[in-house]
Amino acid sequence: MTPETLARLDRAHLIHPVSSWRDQEEHGPRLLSHGQGVWLTDMHGHTLLDGFAGLWCVNVGYGQDSVVKAATEQMTRLPYATGYFGFANEPAITLAARLAEVTPGDLNRVFFSQGGSDAVDSALRFIRFYQHARGTAGKRHVIGLARGYHGSTYTGAGLTALAAFHRDADVPLPWQHHIPSPDPYRHPAGHDGDALIAASVSSLRAKVAELGGPEHVAAFFCEPVQGSGGIIVPPRGWLTAMREACREMDILFVTDEVITGFGRTGPLFACEHEGVVPDMMTAAKGLTSGYAPMGAVFMSETVYSTIRDATPPGVAVGHGMTYSAHPVSAAIGLAVLDLYQGGVLENGVKAGAHLATRLAGMKDHPLVGDVRSAGMLAGIELVTDKKNKTKPAASLGISKKMSKAGYEQGVLFRAFGDDIIGLAPPLTCSVEETDILCDRIEGVLNTLMDDREIVAAIV
């Protein structure tokens, strides 16, 4: 079909995720055609450096022959296998075993979901099963972070703390709560790491007390680095302190590594930076590098055995999905894991260090208030008053203008609605490609300075 025909059909039929339906009908789609390495080409022949790895997921880049071969061979041999009724398939079993070898501590049990959102929903279900199994069914409340993101399924959207996912959706649910984000740029404690950590622990303890004490609180969820909330990087030691506070209060500590997992911040999992072992961990995105849908919930031996031992023989643990442990997705996951362990993680660390250096040079730009990064995950927060950290007025439409300028200059990135640039390029980026990415981001920032309204708003 021609691009024009596809655009017409898109407007008439396809509902896009997290989008303005009115804008989509008015403007139509940007039609991508093919990708190779860190580069994408649209149906008009326009090339773009993918500075966001699709949606934080194409960690090994596009067109990896070994991944395509693994998927093709598995589809030929066994394209689907149910995990119900005691059935299983070799790729899923092998992937579970290999992941158990590399996940932190005793996170040796894995439930495969279809993506990150349903991994979070699955984790919440398992938490309920666990609390009932240990005789503490009164521990119902779950606490997350302001600006946290844990998916957009109904239950996960309530744990998510972003307004767009709450509007007209009747969430958060009564048992879902949030404490302030550990954002060094916006938190009153600022860049005093010890003070910010102490404040976060105090906020958690205060929220637990407000809910009636630990006997009423089941779990605390957090991203080691907050992704969709604006790439917020807590100070080193924050994750350890929050984990220990949860341990002291007998509250399950759950890390959401849907974005940060599989090398995005350097090591395979971000909680490895501090040697933290959560009770449960969710993952997706980089698990298959976006080549096929798949997510995962990892649980400790304690959580797993508690649920198992409290369930009578012959009685099913009532949670599952048609596509859990899908053989093609698992085969892809194995091939992607080979690439991570075969040099992609090391390249990501090297490219991430260079990315941080280049981003640091952007701090002097008139619109840049803050730059933060963790490996190949970075955010640039724009302000119109650096001293007072004033966000640009919504009427300036900076995010839309950035997105348009990025497309024109051949770079894809996340233009968050509150004027933060999100970067998460493939871990396969070379240093030279990282320079191209940063050059083009600087070009986008400079394009904004050609807008008289924006310039006039700068203090």
RODO-2510 file (C-alpha; in nm, 4 decimals, decimal comma):
residues 459
     n   res          X          Y          Z
     1     m     0,0000     0,0000     0,0000
     2     t     0,1039     0,3568    -0,0527
     3     p     0,1848     0,5768     0,2478
     4     e    -0,1271     0,7783     0,1710
     5     t    -0,3505     0,4700     0,1810
     6     l    -0,1945     0,3504     0,5039
     7     a    -0,2386     0,6909     0,6637
     8     r    -0,6051     0,6950     0,5652
     9     l    -0,6638     0,3473     0,7080
    10     d    -0,4740     0,4394     1,0247
    11     r    -0,6984     0,7391     1,0834
    12     a    -1,0085     0,5288     1,0238
    13     h    -0,9265     0,2189     1,2261
    14     l    -0,6102     0,2018     1,4390
    15     i    -0,6194     0,3244     1,7989
    16     h    -0,2696     0,4269     1,9063
    17     p    -0,1432     0,3705     2,2626
    18     v    -0,1248     0,6698     2,4975
    19     s    -0,2095     0,9206     2,2270
    20     s    -0,4420     1,2076     2,1514
    21     w    -0,7077     1,0449     1,9361
    22     r    -0,8019     1,3855     1,7907
    23     d    -0,4401     1,4626     1,6965
    24     q    -0,3964     1,1169     1,5457
    25     e    -0,7003     1,1606     1,3225
    26     e    -0,5836     1,5073     1,2204
    27     h    -0,2175     1,4397     1,1531
    28     g    -0,2019     1,0666     1,0827
    29     p     0,0940     0,8382     1,1563
    30     r     0,4650     0,8586     1,0923
    31     l     0,5029     0,5344     0,9017
    32     l     0,8185     0,3391     0,9795
    33     s     0,9417     0,0987     0,7145
    34     h     1,2599    -0,0750     0,8307
    35     g     1,5483    -0,0602     1,0758
    36     q     1,9119    -0,1612     1,0939
    37     g     2,1432    -0,1174     1,3890
    38     v     2,0403     0,2059     1,5608
    39     w     1,8814     0,3536     1,2485
    40     l     1,5207     0,3618     1,1286
    41     t     1,3814     0,4533     0,7877
    42     d     1,0260     0,5685     0,7285
    43     m     0,8126     0,5006     0,4212
    44     h     0,9220     0,8297     0,2669
    45     g     1,2893     0,7284     0,2860
    46     h     1,3681     0,9612     0,5778
    47     t     1,6322     0,8132     0,8124
    48     l     1,6318     0,8621     1,1882
    49     l     1,8729     0,7704     1,4644
    50     d     1,6591     0,5919     1,7220
    51     g     1,7534     0,7614     2,0452
    52     f     1,4792     0,5841     2,2369
    53     a     1,5277     0,2201     2,1307
    54     g     1,1693     0,2017     2,0097
    55     l     1,0052     0,2395     2,3512
    56     w     1,3059     0,1784     2,5795
    57     c     1,3225    -0,1778     2,4470
    58     v     1,5312    -0,2426     2,1325
    59     n     1,8479    -0,2738     2,3383
    60     v     2,0411    -0,4863     2,0879
    61     g     1,9441    -0,2721     1,7901
    62     y     1,7498    -0,3622     1,4789
    63     g     1,8214    -0,6413     1,2316
    64     q     2,0176    -0,8816     1,4518
    65     d     2,0452    -1,1925     1,2332
    66     s     2,0883    -1,4348     1,5235
    67     v     1,7615    -1,3180     1,6798
    68     v     1,5704    -1,3391     1,3516
    69     k     1,7117    -1,6881     1,2909
    70     a     1,6121    -1,8077     1,6382
    71     a     1,2571    -1,6790     1,5886
    72     t     1,2286    -1,8316     1,2414
    73     e     1,3538    -2,1732     1,3508
    74     q     1,1205    -2,1815     1,6499
    75     m     0,8190    -2,0738     1,4454
    76     t     0,8947    -2,3545     1,2013
    77     r     0,9375    -2,6137     1,4748
    78     l     0,6717    -2,5148     1,7296
    79     p     0,5050    -2,1721     1,6926
    80     y     0,2908    -2,2073     2,0039
    81     a     0,2759    -2,4238     2,3138
    82     t     0,0444    -2,3847     2,6098
    83     g     0,1819    -2,3793     2,9596
    84     y    -0,1490    -2,5043     3,0989
    85     f    -0,2300    -2,8674     3,1881
    86     g     0,1317    -2,9448     3,2737
    87     f     0,2684    -2,8739     2,9249
    88     a     0,5911    -2,6852     2,8615
    89     n     0,8381    -2,6097     2,5844
    90     e     1,2158    -2,6204     2,5652
    91     p     1,2905    -2,2523     2,4941
    92     a     1,0817    -2,1312     2,7891
    93     i     1,2371    -2,3801     3,0303
    94     t     1,5879    -2,2978     2,9079
    95     l     1,5285    -1,9226     2,9293
    96     a     1,3912    -1,9510     3,2828
    97     a     1,6947    -2,1530     3,3903
    98     r     1,9442    -1,9162     3,2288
    99     l     1,7762    -1,6107     3,3789
   100     a     1,7810    -1,7726     3,7234
   101     e     2,1598    -1,7887     3,6893
   102     v     2,1939    -1,4129     3,6319
   103     t     1,9151    -1,2549     3,8382
   104     p     2,0116    -1,1139     4,1796
   105     g     2,0211    -1,3400     4,4853
   106     d     1,7549    -1,6080     4,5088
   107     l     1,5178    -1,4720     4,2441
   108     n     1,5151    -1,8194     4,0968
   109     r     1,1476    -1,8523     4,0058
   110     v     1,0045    -1,6805     3,6993
   111     f     0,6545    -1,6353     3,5631
   112     f     0,6517    -1,5212     3,2001
   113     s     0,3906    -1,2629     3,1044
   114     q     0,3179    -1,0902     2,7747
   115     g     0,4749    -0,7557     2,8636
   116     g     0,5579    -0,5136     3,1411
   117     s     0,2092    -0,3979     3,2363
   118     d     0,0754    -0,7470     3,2916
   119     a     0,3975    -0,8409     3,4693
   120     v     0,3103    -0,5740     3,7272
   121     d    -0,0491    -0,6971     3,7488
   122     s     0,0822    -1,0503     3,7938
   123     a     0,3157    -0,9382     4,0705
   124     l     0,0249    -0,7724     4,2510
   125     r    -0,1729    -1,0960     4,2247
   126     f     0,1181    -1,2984     4,3611
   127     i     0,1534    -1,0536     4,6486
   128     r    -0,2074    -1,1194     4,7474
   129     f    -0,1548    -1,4955     4,7204
   130     y     0,1566    -1,4644     4,9356
   131     q    -0,0083    -1,2605     5,2098
   132     h    -0,3020    -1,5020     5,2301
   133     a    -0,0631    -1,7980     5,2288
   134     r     0,1318    -1,6687     5,5278
   135     g    -0,1813    -1,5797     5,7218
   136     t    -0,1437    -1,2024     5,6896
   137     a    -0,4360    -1,1256     5,4599
   138     g    -0,4788    -0,7891     5,6327
   139     k    -0,1604    -0,6672     5,4624
   140     r    -0,3421    -0,5178     5,1636
   141     h    -0,1978    -0,1749     5,0927
   142     v     0,0717    -0,1170     4,8309
   143     i     0,2929     0,1917     4,8180
   144     g     0,4705     0,3355     4,5147
   145     l     0,6476     0,6579     4,4216
   146     a     0,5142     0,9836     4,2849
   147     r     0,6067     1,0005     3,9146
   148     g     0,6414     0,6218     3,9148
   149     y     0,5295     0,4188     3,6151
   150     h     0,4084     0,0610     3,6452
   151     g     0,2062     0,0087     3,3306
   152     s    -0,1349     0,1086     3,2007
   153     t    -0,3474    -0,1971     3,2680
   154     y    -0,6257    -0,1153     3,5112
   155     t    -0,4542    -0,2224     3,8330
   156     g    -0,1073    -0,1125     3,7248
   157     a    -0,2359     0,2286     3,6149
   158     g    -0,3351     0,2987     3,9742
   159     l     0,0105     0,2113     4,1005
   160     t     0,1468     0,4350     3,8263
   161     a     0,1553     0,7939     3,9552
   162     l     0,1157     0,9965     3,6381
   163     a    -0,1984     1,2023     3,5822
   164     a    -0,2537     1,0918     3,2226
   165     f    -0,3139     0,7356     3,3402
   166     h    -0,5562     0,8373     3,6157
   167     r    -0,7837     1,0753     3,4263
   168     d    -1,1403     0,9395     3,4079
   169     a    -1,0163     0,5916     3,5041
   170     d    -1,1192     0,5782     3,8728
   171     v    -0,7667     0,5008     3,9872
   172     p    -0,5634     0,4861     4,2076
   173     l    -0,7590     0,2164     4,3851
   174     p    -0,8205     0,2568     4,7600
   175     w    -0,5269     0,0322     4,8501
   176     q    -0,2739     0,2097     4,6239
   177     h    -0,0641     0,4937     4,7660
   178     h     0,2396     0,7061     4,6790
   179     i     0,5224     0,8851     4,8538
   180     p     0,7414     1,1633     4,7070
   181     s     0,9810     1,0867     4,4247
   182     p     1,3536     1,0763     4,5124
   183     d     1,4242     1,3434     4,2506
   184     p     1,7459     1,5286     4,3386
   185     y     1,6495     1,8170     4,1097
   186     r     1,2998     1,8751     4,2518
   187     h     1,3072     1,7261     4,6037
   188     p     1,3490     1,9776     4,8917
   189     a     1,6621     1,7875     4,9997
   190     g     1,8169     1,8591     4,6620
   191     h     2,1471     1,6958     4,5728
   192     d     2,2329     1,6202     4,9353
   193     g     2,2152     1,2443     4,8900
   194     d     2,2106     1,1532     5,2588
   195     a     1,9334     1,4017     5,3329
   196     l     1,7239     1,2870     5,0397
   197     i     1,7630     0,9204     5,1381
   198     a     1,6665     0,9971     5,4964
   199     a     1,3638     1,1919     5,3747
   200     s     1,2503     0,9052     5,1527
   201     v     1,2810     0,6493     5,4301
   202     s     1,0932     0,8858     5,6616
   203     s     0,8179     0,9312     5,4002
   204     l     0,7809     0,5553     5,3640
   205     r     0,7598     0,5016     5,7401
   206     a     0,5092     0,7861     5,7732
   207     k     0,2882     0,6442     5,4991
   208     v     0,2986     0,2987     5,6598
   209     a     0,1985     0,4519     5,9948
   210     e    -0,0815     0,6472     5,8250
   211     l    -0,2174     0,3200     5,6852
   212     g    -0,2305     0,1612     6,0294
   213     g     0,1172     0,0117     6,0534
   214     p     0,3116    -0,2670     5,8779
   215     e     0,0368    -0,5196     5,9523
   216     h    -0,1724    -0,3410     5,6872
   217     v     0,0940    -0,2864     5,4190
   218     a     0,1820    -0,5627     5,1728
   219     a     0,4505    -0,4176     4,9461
   220     f     0,6512    -0,1227     4,8238
   221     f     0,7141    -0,0861     4,4479
   222     c     0,9861     0,1241     4,2897
   223     e     1,1860     0,1648     3,9721
   224     p     1,5620     0,1815     4,0438
   225     v     1,5598     0,4720     3,7998
   226     q     1,2209     0,6278     3,7302
   227     g     1,1601     0,6111     3,3576
   228     s     0,8357     0,7599     3,2268
   229     g     0,8306     0,9986     3,5234
   230     g     1,1198     1,1866     3,3623
   231     i     1,4363     0,9730     3,3976
   232     i     1,4823     1,0390     3,7684
   233     v     1,8059     0,8970     3,9089
   234     p     1,8031     0,8601     4,2895
   235     p     2,1291     0,9117     4,4819
   236     r     2,3461     0,6092     4,5354
   237     g     2,2400     0,4282     4,8516
   238     w     1,8709     0,5140     4,8106
   239     l     1,7704     0,1704     4,6855
   240     t     1,9598    -0,0028     4,9677
   241     a     1,8024     0,2177     5,2326
   242     m     1,4504     0,1620     5,1023
   243     r     1,5094    -0,2112     5,0807
   244     e     1,6304    -0,2246     5,4400
   245     a     1,3378    -0,0169     5,5646
   246     c     1,0980    -0,2599     5,3970
   247     r     1,2798    -0,5566     5,5495
   248     e     1,2564    -0,4018     5,8964
   249     m     0,8824    -0,3431     5,8544
   250     d     0,8108    -0,6848     5,7002
   251     i     0,6963    -0,5289     5,3734
   252     l     0,7731    -0,6925     5,0392
   253     f     1,0235    -0,4923     4,8357
   254     v     0,9493    -0,5061     4,4624
   255     t     1,1694    -0,3508     4,1941
   256     d     1,0136    -0,2717     3,8586
   257     e     1,2944    -0,3241     3,6071
   258     v     1,0754    -0,3233     3,2971
   259     i     1,2778    -0,0269     3,1683
   260     t     1,6032    -0,0560     3,3638
   261     g     1,6528    -0,4308     3,3182
   262     f     1,8795    -0,5972     3,0630
   263     g     2,1673    -0,3540     3,0534
   264     r     1,9847    -0,0236     3,0234
   265     t     2,1796     0,1303     3,3156
   266     g     2,4956    -0,0802     3,2778
   267     p     2,4664    -0,4176     3,4532
   268     l     2,2019    -0,6683     3,3511
   269     f     1,9716    -0,5362     3,6264
   270     a     1,9869    -0,1914     3,7832
   271     c     1,9552    -0,3193     4,1408
   272     e     2,2988    -0,4782     4,0910
   273     h     2,4558    -0,1309     4,1216
   274     e     2,4026    -0,1566     4,4978
   275     g     2,3873    -0,5335     4,5386
   276     v     2,0191    -0,5128     4,6306
   277     v     1,8112    -0,8316     4,6171
   278     p     1,4366    -0,7578     4,6027
   279     d     1,1653    -1,0019     4,7050
   280     m     1,0144    -0,9736     4,3589
   281     m     1,1185    -0,8088     4,0349
   282     t     0,9335    -0,7326     3,7125
   283     a     1,0980    -0,7137     3,3707
   284     a     1,0056    -0,6907     3,0012
   285     k     1,1232    -0,4655     2,7134
   286     g     1,4919    -0,5640     2,6926
   287     l     1,4057    -0,9262     2,7738
   288     t     1,3391    -0,9805     2,4021
   289     s     1,4778    -0,6447     2,2882
   290     g     1,1308    -0,5699     2,1578
   291     y     1,1529    -0,8369     1,8854
   292     a     0,8465    -1,0102     2,0346
   293     p     0,6175    -0,9471     2,3339
   294     m     0,7318    -1,0945     2,6651
   295     g     0,7542    -0,9914     3,0285
   296     a     0,8534    -1,1645     3,3491
   297     v     0,7967    -1,1695     3,7222
   298     f     1,0891    -1,3009     3,9262
   299     m     1,0183    -1,4097     4,2816
   300     s     1,2377    -1,5224     4,5667
   301     e     1,2381    -1,8788     4,6883
   302     t     1,0646    -1,7612     5,0055
   303     v     0,7748    -1,6018     4,8205
   304     y     0,7430    -1,8983     4,5846
   305     s     0,7596    -2,1693     4,8494
   306     t     0,5177    -1,9873     5,0797
   307     i     0,2503    -1,9794     4,8085
   308     r     0,3278    -2,3362     4,7011
   309     d     0,3160    -2,4853     5,0493
   310     a    -0,0093    -2,3137     5,1444
   311     t    -0,1894    -2,4345     4,8319
   312     p    -0,3573    -2,7745     4,8795
   313     p    -0,2431    -3,0581     4,6493
   314     g    -0,4295    -3,0568     4,3204
   315     v    -0,5502    -2,6978     4,3633
   316     a    -0,4343    -2,4520     4,0986
   317     v    -0,2763    -2,1166     4,1783
   318     g    -0,5307    -1,9148     3,9832
   319     h    -0,3251    -1,6939     3,7582
   320     g    -0,2132    -1,7472     3,4001
   321     m    -0,2306    -1,6286     3,0412
   322     t    -0,2677    -1,7928     2,7022
   323     y     0,0682    -1,6605     2,5895
   324     s     0,2650    -1,7150     2,9108
   325     a     0,6045    -1,8689     2,8291
   326     h     0,5443    -1,8393     2,4551
   327     p     0,8055    -2,0537     2,2746
   328     v     0,8883    -1,8005     2,0012
   329     s     0,9309    -1,5163     2,2481
   330     a     1,1436    -1,7425     2,4689
   331     a     1,3643    -1,8435     2,1750
   332     i     1,4131    -1,4761     2,0973
   333     g     1,4910    -1,4066     2,4634
   334     l     1,7647    -1,6702     2,4577
   335     a     1,9225    -1,5232     2,1440
   336     v     1,9069    -1,1724     2,2921
   337     l     2,0639    -1,2928     2,6177
   338     d     2,3499    -1,4382     2,4133
   339     l     2,4074    -1,0954     2,2617
   340     y     2,4060    -0,9244     2,6021
   341     q     2,6597    -1,1707     2,7348
   342     g     2,8585    -1,1594     2,4110
   343     g     2,9599    -0,7941     2,4319
   344     v     2,6487    -0,5775     2,4095
   345     l     2,6493    -0,5013     2,7841
   346     e     3,0118    -0,3913     2,7692
   347     n     2,9426    -0,1697     2,4697
   348     g     2,6476    -0,0141     2,6510
   349     v     2,8702     0,0786     2,9443
   350     k     3,1230     0,2402     2,7113
   351     a     2,8612     0,4282     2,5113
   352     g     2,6795     0,5289     2,8311
   353     a     2,9921     0,6903     2,9731
   354     h     3,0392     0,8886     2,6538
   355     l     2,6705     0,9861     2,6520
   356     a     2,7031     1,1243     3,0060
   357     t     3,0042     1,3313     2,9046
   358     r     2,8281     1,4782     2,6030
   359     l     2,5112     1,5539     2,7983
   360     a     2,7075     1,7346     3,0684
   361     g     2,8122     1,9822     2,8007
   362     m     2,4486     2,0755     2,7422
   363     k     2,3920     2,2124     3,0928
   364     d     2,4872     2,5637     2,9841
   365     h     2,2112     2,5817     2,7246
   366     p     1,9612     2,8585     2,8173
   367     l     1,6707     2,6107     2,8358
   368     v     1,8424     2,3233     3,0188
   369     g     1,7767     2,3069     3,3915
   370     d     1,9038     1,9571     3,4665
   371     v     2,0755     1,6658     3,2986
   372     r     2,0817     1,3181     3,4547
   373     s     2,1788     0,9759     3,3312
   374     a     2,2417     0,6165     3,4298
   375     g     2,4153     0,4206     3,1568
   376     m     2,2147     0,4413     2,8361
   377     l     1,9208     0,6083     3,0079
   378     a     1,9139     0,9869     3,0288
   379     g     1,6900     1,2864     3,0793
   380     i     1,7246     1,6549     2,9954
   381     e     1,4807     1,8762     3,1863
   382     l     1,3932     2,2081     3,0300
   383     v     1,3092     2,5217     3,2283
   384     t     1,2560     2,8872     3,1499
   385     d     1,4086     3,0069     3,4775
   386     k     1,7132     2,8134     3,5933
   387     k     1,7288     2,9745     3,9367
   388     n     1,3699     2,8940     4,0264
   389     k     1,3522     2,5753     3,8146
   390     t     1,0388     2,7061     3,6458
   391     k     0,8830     2,4692     3,3951
   392     p     0,7839     2,6177     3,0582
   393     a     0,4221     2,7298     3,0269
   394     a     0,2042     2,4707     2,8568
   395     s     0,0951     2,7365     2,6087
   396     l     0,4460     2,7337     2,4591
   397     g     0,3891     2,3791     2,3315
   398     i     0,7561     2,2937     2,3708
   399     s     0,7142     1,9141     2,3702
   400     k     0,5322     1,9104     2,0367
   401     k     0,7825     2,1530     1,8902
   402     m     1,0715     1,9345     2,0081
   403     s     0,9147     1,6235     1,8582
   404     k     0,8674     1,7952     1,5229
   405     a     1,2214     1,9343     1,5233
   406     g     1,3634     1,5946     1,6149
   407     y     1,1918     1,4261     1,3233
   408     e     1,3141     1,6947     1,0855
   409     q     1,6708     1,6608     1,2154
   410     g     1,6667     1,2810     1,1981
   411     v     1,6550     1,1802     1,5636
   412     l     1,3903     1,0024     1,7697
   413     f     1,3595     1,0662     2,1433
   414     r     1,0857     1,0916     2,4050
   415     a     0,9443     1,4416     2,4333
   416     f     0,7636     1,4144     2,7650
   417     g     0,4584     1,6321     2,8138
   418     d     0,6277     1,8295     3,0910
   419     d     0,9188     1,9246     2,8673
   420     i     1,1749     1,6604     2,9573
   421     i     1,3762     1,4941     2,6818
   422     g     1,4067     1,1199     2,7380
   423     l     1,6931     0,9240     2,5828
   424     a     1,7381     0,5473     2,5807
   425     p     1,9377     0,4545     2,2696
   426     p     2,0224     0,0933     2,1821
   427     l     2,3136    -0,0472     2,3807
   428     t     2,4820    -0,1213     2,0479
   429     c     2,5405     0,2491     1,9769
   430     s     2,8982     0,3236     1,8799
   431     v     3,0740     0,6261     2,0240
   432     e     3,0410     0,7900     1,6828
   433     e     2,6657     0,7258     1,6746
   434     t     2,6357     0,8567     2,0291
   435     d     2,7989     1,1775     1,9081
   436     i     2,5517     1,1998     1,6206
   437     l     2,2671     1,1523     1,8674
   438     c     2,3928     1,4299     2,0941
   439     d     2,4695     1,6631     1,8033
   440     r     2,1140     1,6277     1,6822
   441     i     1,9667     1,6765     2,0290
   442     e     2,1692     1,9972     2,0566
   443     g     2,0263     2,0930     1,7186
   444     v     1,6733     2,0400     1,8509
   445     l     1,7460     2,2600     2,1540
   446     n     1,8885     2,5314     1,9313
   447     t     1,5824     2,5140     1,7059
   448     l     1,3692     2,6029     2,0079
   449     m     1,5737     2,9183     2,0452
   450     d     1,4466     3,0305     1,7026
   451     d     1,0965     3,0553     1,8560
   452     r     1,0375     3,4120     1,9743
   453     e     0,7726     3,3121     2,2303
   454     i     1,0071     3,0607     2,3907
   455     v     1,2993     3,3031     2,4004
   456     a     1,0779     3,5707     2,5519
   457     a     0,9788     3,3336     2,8325
   458     i     1,3378     3,2704     2,9410
   459     v     1,4383     3,4520     3,2573
***
